[in-house]
Amino acid sequence: MSSSPVVIGTRGSRLALRQSEITLAGLQTAHPDVLFQVREIQTSGDKSDRSLSEIGGRGVFVIELERALLERDIDIAVHSLKDLPSAETEGLTLAAFLPRDDPRDVLISRSGAILGSLPPDASIGTGSPRRAAQLCAIRPDIRIEDIRGNIDTRLRKVEEGQYDAIVLAAAGLARLGWLDRASEIFDVDTMLPAVGQGAIAVQVRTDDERVTGLVRSADDAATRAAVTAERAFERRLGGGCEAPIAAYAVIDGLGLRLRALVGNEDGSIIRGDAGGLLNEPDNLGIDLAERLIDQGVAPFLAHNGDEGVTK
């Protein structure tokens, strides 16, 4: 057994700890002679009560983990992939994507009602512009209200009546054993998922060959191909912008099919889909992004706080 443990860094939320347990179990099975150790790291996103857009977007959940990696305080960082900006951090690499869990979104309502049965002016809590745009496209008569906090906090807020309903990721609920609390599971035709939703990413230092080799054993090729296409699509449109961007790729025969959209806060949406080679997921994502740029998504991105895109 190795004398120095391989340290796995994780956020301290219930869901993050569960995801680190899943990662740890896979690594221990593949490498029973290696000692792994989990270390909790609190992130800026976990410390703030402000909305995600106010505190800097998705990256606030990963900055401290990445810093700990670069400073060699930890050897591995475990992330919900949808929290990671689409541009990789210099000196770090995503060495593994675990097999993807359910990518869909779910509605949890106080009354148990599905989206179509909620009364006019019902309040739905979400901090996601992507979810907000698609909800407004389906039910323009509802109210979208910002919500913060981890899964536990959001469930408590809807139970207390602060919201009529909330929208969460199915994968997170399932990992915690709470999927039965969902009032409705949206199919991807109704609510296209976030880039990388349902996937756990394992990040290491690029120059750490030993740990990279250990982590590569947990990589799922099908998940990697799918999320690589999704992240390339988002990256071409501006990376971590807070516009409503959704993308979801699946293996289709010997190829890969990517569906994507860019929305606006008024519920207007531009959609696209394309197929490509399984071994060229980056090209597929970029090509579909270019197609949507040609269809006029740039004003949507600029309106939602990004500088927009250029040809």
C-alpha positions, 0 to 999 in steps of 0.5 A: 500500500502506498505510504502517502494517501491520494487526497480527494477534495470535495465541497462539503454539501450533502450531494458533493460528499455523496458524489465523492463517495461514488468516486472513491468507491470506483477508485478503490475498486480499481486500485485496492492497493492505493490509499485514498483520503477525502478532504472537504473544502468550502467554496465561495458558492457555498458561503454566499446567500446571493444569486449565482449571477451576482457572485460570478456564475458557476465557477464560484463552486470550483475556484477553491477546489482548483486552487487546492489542486494547483497548490498540491493540498489535494490530488483530485477534485470531484465536481458536478460537471455542470458546475464547471465552466466549459474552458479548462483551467491551465495546469489542470485536466479532467481525467475522468467522467464517471458514467452519466446518471439521469440528465433530466430535470424534475419539478417538485411542487408543494401540492404535488401538482405537475407543471401543467396543473399549477395555477396561474401566477404560481411561483417556481424557484430556480437560479438557472436562466436555462430552466427559467427560459424553458419554463416561461416558454411552456407556462408564460403565466407563471412567476420565476423567482430566484432561489439559492442554497443546496438541495436540502435548503431548496426542498425546505423552502418549497415545503415551507411555502416560500415557492409553489414549486422548484426545479432540480436535477434528477441526478442529484435527487437520485444520488441522495435517494430523494427522487420519489419527492419529484412531482414530475420528471421532465423529458428532454423534449420538454426541458433540455438539460444543462451542459454536463448535467448528470455527470461527475467530473474528476479533475487532476493536475496535468503534470501528475502522471501517477494520479492521472493514470489512477483516475483514467481507469474510472473514465467512461468513454460514452460520457466523455464523448457526449459531454465533450460535444456539449462543452464545445458547443457552450465554449464556442458561445462564450464559455461561462456566460449566464445566458440560457444555454442547454445542450445534450448529446447521446450516442446514435448508432456509430455516431453522436447526436447533439441537441442544443438551444439558446434562450432569452428571459422572455421565453423565446428560444432558438434550437438546433440539432446535429449529428457527427462522428463519435471520435470528433465531439469537439467539431460537432459542438462547434459546428452546431454552435456556429449554426445557431449563431447564423440563426441569430442567437448573439443578441440573446447572449448579449442581452443576458450579460455576455459580450456576445459571439463573433463569427 
